Amino acid sequence: MYRPKDTQERILHRLKIARGHLDKIINMVEDDQYCIDVLHQSQAVQAALKETDGVILENHLRTCVSDSIKSGNQEEAIKEVMEVFKKKA
């Protein structure tokens, strides 16, 4: 999959943010921290991953899907993206 350097950097940056939050959650649980504080950190991880998904999806649409449509494989490209969203439910 083609990813421009800036897109790859954005993805990695967001994943590292999520990893940092996740490490914090692990430490908080090990230290028996207040549940609500742990939940706030968990929500931060989920938000960082959701943002990462958005960057990856945008890149996929701009590159792979665009190329598939130009090649006449639009139905396959649409089906592939839709399957991702069906799995989320």
ROSE-4610 file (N, C-alpha, C; in Angstrom, 1 decimal, always signed):
// ROSE-4610
residu = [M/M/M/Y/Y/Y/R/R/R/P/P/P/K/K/K/D/D/D/T/T/T/Q/Q/Q/E/E/E/R/R/R/I/I/I/L/L/L/H/H/H/R/R/R/L/L/L/K/K/K/I/I/I/A/A/A/R/R/R/G/G/G/H/H/H/L/L/L/D/D/D/K/K/K/I/I/I/I/I/I/N/N/N/M/M/M/V/V/V/E/E/E/D/D/D/D/D/D/Q/Q/Q/Y/Y/Y/C/C/C/I/I/I/D/D/D/V/V/V/L/L/L/H/H/H/Q/Q/Q/S/S/S/Q/Q/Q/A/A/A/V/V/V/Q/Q/Q/A/A/A/A/A/A/L/L/L/K/K/K/E/E/E/T/T/T/D/D/D/G/G/G/V/V/V/I/I/I/L/L/L/E/E/E/N/N/N/H/H/H/L/L/L/R/R/R/T/T/T/C/C/C/V/V/V/S/S/S/D/D/D/S/S/S/I/I/I/K/K/K/S/S/S/G/G/G/N/N/N/Q/Q/Q/E/E/E/E/E/E/A/A/A/I/I/I/K/K/K/E/E/E/V/V/V/M/M/M/E/E/E/V/V/V/F/F/F/K/K/K/K/K/K/K/K/K/A/A/A]
num = [1/1/1/2/2/2/3/3/3/4/4/4/5/5/5/6/6/6/7/7/7/8/8/8/9/9/9/10/10/10/11/11/11/12/12/12/13/13/13/14/14/14/15/15/15/16/16/16/17/17/17/18/18/18/19/19/19/20/20/20/21/21/21/22/22/22/23/23/23/24/24/24/25/25/25/26/26/26/27/27/27/28/28/28/29/29/29/30/30/30/31/31/31/32/32/32/33/33/33/34/34/34/35/35/35/36/36/36/37/37/37/38/38/38/39/39/39/40/40/40/41/41/41/42/42/42/43/43/43/44/44/44/45/45/45/46/46/46/47/47/47/48/48/48/49/49/49/50/50/50/51/51/51/52/52/52/53/53/53/54/54/54/55/55/55/56/56/56/57/57/57/58/58/58/59/59/59/60/60/60/61/61/61/62/62/62/63/63/63/64/64/64/65/65/65/66/66/66/67/67/67/68/68/68/69/69/69/70/70/70/71/71/71/72/72/72/73/73/73/74/74/74/75/75/75/76/76/76/77/77/77/78/78/78/79/79/79/80/80/80/81/81/81/82/82/82/83/83/83/84/84/84/85/85/85/86/86/86/87/87/87/88/88/88/89/89/89]
x = [+0.9/+0.0/+0.9/+0.6/+1.3/+0.9/+1.8/+1.6/+2.6/+2.1/+3.1/+3.8/+5.0/+5.8/+5.0/+4.4/+3.7/+2.5/+1.8/+0.7/+1.2/+2.3/+2.9/+3.3/+3.9/+4.3/+3.1/+2.0/+0.8/+0.2/+0.2/-0.3/+0.6/+1.9/+2.8/+2.7/+2.5/+2.4/+1.2/+0.0/-1.2/-1.1/-0.5/-0.3/+0.6/+1.6/+2.5/+1.7/+0.8/+0.0/-0.9/-1.5/-2.3/-1.5/-0.3/+0.5/+0.9/+1.2/+1.5/+0.3/-0.9/-2.1/-2.3/-2.1/-2.2/-1.2/+0.0/+1.0/+0.6/+0.0/-0.5/-1.6/-2.5/-3.6/-3.1/-2.1/-1.6/-1.0/-0.2/+0.4/-0.7/-1.8/-2.8/-3.5/-3.8/-4.4/-3.5/-2.2/-1.3/-1.2/-1.4/-1.3/-2.6/-3.6/-5.0/-5.6/-5.4/-5.9/-7.5/-8.0/-9.4/-10.0/-11.1/-11.7/-12.0/-12.6/-13.0/-11.8/-10.7/-9.4/-8.9/-9.1/-8.7/-9.6/-10.8/-11.8/-11.4/-11.1/-10.7/-9.5/-8.5/-7.4/-7.7/-8.6/-9.1/-9.8/-10.6/-11.3/-10.3/-9.2/-8.1/-7.5/-7.3/-6.7/-7.6/-8.9/-9.9/-10.0/-9.9/-10.0/-8.8/-7.6/-6.4/-6.4/-7.0/-7.1/-8.1/-9.2/-10.2/-9.6/-8.9/-8.2/-7.3/-6.5/-5.6/-6.4/-7.5/-8.3/-8.8/-9.1/-9.5/-8.4/-7.2/-6.0/-5.8/-5.8/-5.6/-6.7/-7.9/-9.0/-8.9/-8.6/-8.5/-7.4/-6.2/-5.1/-5.6/-6.3/-6.8/-7.7/-8.6/-9.6/-8.8/-7.9/-7.1/-6.2/-5.7/-4.8/-5.4/-5.5/-6.0/-7.4/-8.3/-9.7/-9.7/-9.0/-9.0/-8.4/-7.3/-6.7/-7.6/-8.4/-9.3/-10.4/-10.9/-12.0/-11.5/-10.3/-9.8/-9.5/-9.3/-9.1/-10.4/-11.5/-12.8/-13.2/-12.6/-12.9/-13.6/-14.5/-15.1/-16.0/-16.7/-17.5/-16.7/-15.6/-14.7/-14.2/-13.8/-13.2/-14.3/-15.5/-16.6/-16.9/-17.0/-17.3/-16.3/-15.0/-13.9/-14.0/-14.3/-14.4/-15.7/-16.7/-18.0/-17.8/-17.1/-16.8/-16.1/-15.3/-14.6/-15.6/-16.6/-17.6/-18.6/-18.8/-19.8/-19.2/-17.8/-17.2/-17.3/-17.4/-17.4/-18.7/-19.7/-21.0/-21.2]
y = [-1.2/+0.0/+1.2/+2.2/+3.4/+4.4/+4.9/+5.9/+7.0/+8.2/+9.3/+9.4/+9.9/+10.0/+10.8/+11.9/+12.6/+11.8/+11.0/+10.2/+9.1/+8.5/+7.5/+8.1/+9.3/+9.9/+10.3/+10.7/+11.0/+9.7/+8.6/+7.4/+6.9/+6.9/+6.5/+7.4/+8.7/+9.7/+9.3/+9.1/+8.8/+7.5/+6.5/+5.2/+5.3/+6.1/+6.3/+7.0/+7.9/+8.6/+7.5/+6.7/+5.6/+4.7/+4.4/+3.5/+4.1/+5.4/+6.2/+6.1/+6.4/+6.3/+4.9/+3.9/+2.5/+2.2/+2.6/+2.3/+3.0/+4.2/+4.9/+4.1/+3.6/+2.8/+1.5/+0.9/-0.3/+0.0/+1.1/+1.6/+2.0/+2.6/+3.0/+1.8/+0.8/-0.4/-1.1/-1.2/-1.9/-1.1/+0.2/+1.0/+1.2/+0.5/+0.5/+1.9/+2.6/+4.0/+4.0/+5.2/+5.4/+5.0/+4.3/+3.7/+4.8/+5.9/+7.0/+7.5/+7.7/+8.1/+7.1/+5.9/+4.8/+4.9/+5.1/+5.2/+6.4/+7.5/+8.6/+8.3/+7.6/+7.3/+6.3/+5.3/+4.4/+5.1/+6.1/+6.8/+7.6/+8.0/+8.7/+7.7/+6.5/+5.5/+5.2/+5.1/+4.8/+5.9/+7.2/+8.3/+8.4/+8.1/+8.1/+7.1/+5.9/+4.8/+5.2/+5.8/+6.2/+7.3/+8.2/+9.2/+8.5/+7.5/+6.7/+6.0/+5.4/+4.7/+5.7/+6.9/+8.0/+8.3/+8.4/+8.8/+7.6/+6.4/+5.2/+5.1/+5.3/+5.2/+6.2/+7.5/+8.5/+8.2/+7.7/+7.3/+6.2/+5.2/+4.1/+4.6/+5.5/+6.0/+6.8/+7.6/+8.4/+7.6/+6.5/+5.7/+4.5/+3.5/+2.1/+2.2/+2.8/+2.8/+3.6/+4.8/+5.6/+4.8/+4.1/+3.3/+2.1/+1.5/+0.4/+1.0/+2.1/+2.7/+3.1/+3.6/+4.0/+2.7/+1.6/+0.3/-0.4/+0.1/-0.5/-1.5/-1.5/-2.4/-1.7/-0.8/+0.0/-0.8/-1.8/-2.6/-3.3/-3.9/-4.6/-3.6/-2.4/-1.4/-1.0/-0.8/-0.3/-1.5/-2.7/-3.8/-4.0/-3.8/-4.0/-3.0/-1.7/-0.7/-0.9/-1.3/-1.6/-2.7/-3.7/-4.9/-4.4/-3.4/-2.9/-2.3/-1.6/-1.0/-2.0/-3.0/-4.1/-4.8/-5.0/-5.6/-4.8/-3.5/-2.7/-2.8/-3.2/-3.3/-4.5]
z = [+0.0/+0.0/+0.0/-0.8/-0.9/+0.2/+0.9/+1.9/+1.8/+1.5/+1.4/+2.8/+2.8/+4.0/+5.1/+4.8/+5.8/+6.4/+5.5/+6.0/+6.9/+6.6/+7.4/+8.8/+8.7/+10.0/+10.8/+10.2/+11.0/+11.6/+10.9/+11.4/+12.6/+12.4/+13.5/+14.7/+14.5/+15.6/+16.4/+15.7/+16.4/+17.2/+16.6/+17.2/+18.5/+18.4/+19.5/+20.7/+20.3/+21.3/+22.0/+21.2/+21.8/+22.7/+22.2/+23.0/+24.4/+24.3/+25.6/+26.5/+26.0/+26.9/+27.4/+26.6/+27.0/+28.1/+27.9/+29.0/+30.3/+30.2/+31.4/+32.0/+31.2/+31.8/+32.5/+31.9/+32.6/+33.9/+34.0/+35.2/+36.2/+35.8/+36.7/+37.3/+36.5/+37.0/+37.9/+37.6/+38.5/+39.8/+39.8/+41.0/+41.7/+41.2/+41.8/+41.8/+40.7/+40.6/+40.5/+40.7/+40.7/+39.3/+39.3/+38.1/+37.1/+37.5/+36.5/+35.8/+36.6/+35.9/+34.9/+35.2/+34.2/+33.0/+33.2/+32.1/+31.2/+31.8/+31.0/+30.1/+30.6/+29.8/+28.7/+29.1/+28.1/+26.9/+27.3/+26.2/+25.3/+25.9/+25.2/+24.2/+24.6/+23.7/+22.5/+22.9/+21.8/+20.8/+21.3/+20.5/+19.6/+20.1/+19.3/+18.2/+18.6/+17.5/+16.5/+16.9/+16.0/+15.0/+15.5/+14.6/+13.6/+14.2/+13.3/+12.2/+12.5/+11.5/+10.4/+10.9/+9.9/+8.9/+9.4/+8.5/+7.6/+8.1/+7.2/+6.2/+6.6/+5.6/+4.6/+5.0/+4.0/+3.0/+3.5/+2.6/+1.6/+2.2/+1.3/+0.2/+0.6/-0.4/-1.5/-1.1/-2.0/-2.9/-2.5/-3.3/-3.8/-3.0/-3.4/-4.1/-3.4/-4.0/-5.2/-5.2/-6.5/-7.6/-7.4/-8.4/-8.9/-8.0/-8.3/-9.2/-8.8/-9.6/-11.0/-11.1/-12.4/-13.3/-12.6/-13.3/-13.6/-13.2/-13.5/-12.4/-11.3/-10.2/-9.1/-9.4/-8.4/-7.4/-7.9/-7.0/-6.0/-6.4/-5.4/-4.4/-4.8/-3.9/-2.9/-3.4/-2.5/-1.5/-2.0/-1.1/+0.0/-0.4/+0.6/+1.7/+1.4/+2.4/+3.2/+2.6/+3.3/+4.3/+4.0/+4.9/+6.2/+6.1/+7.3/+8.2/+7.7/+8.5/+9.1/+8.3/+8.8/+10.0/+10.0/+11.1/+12.4/+12.3/+13.5/+14.3/+13.6/+14.3/+15.2]
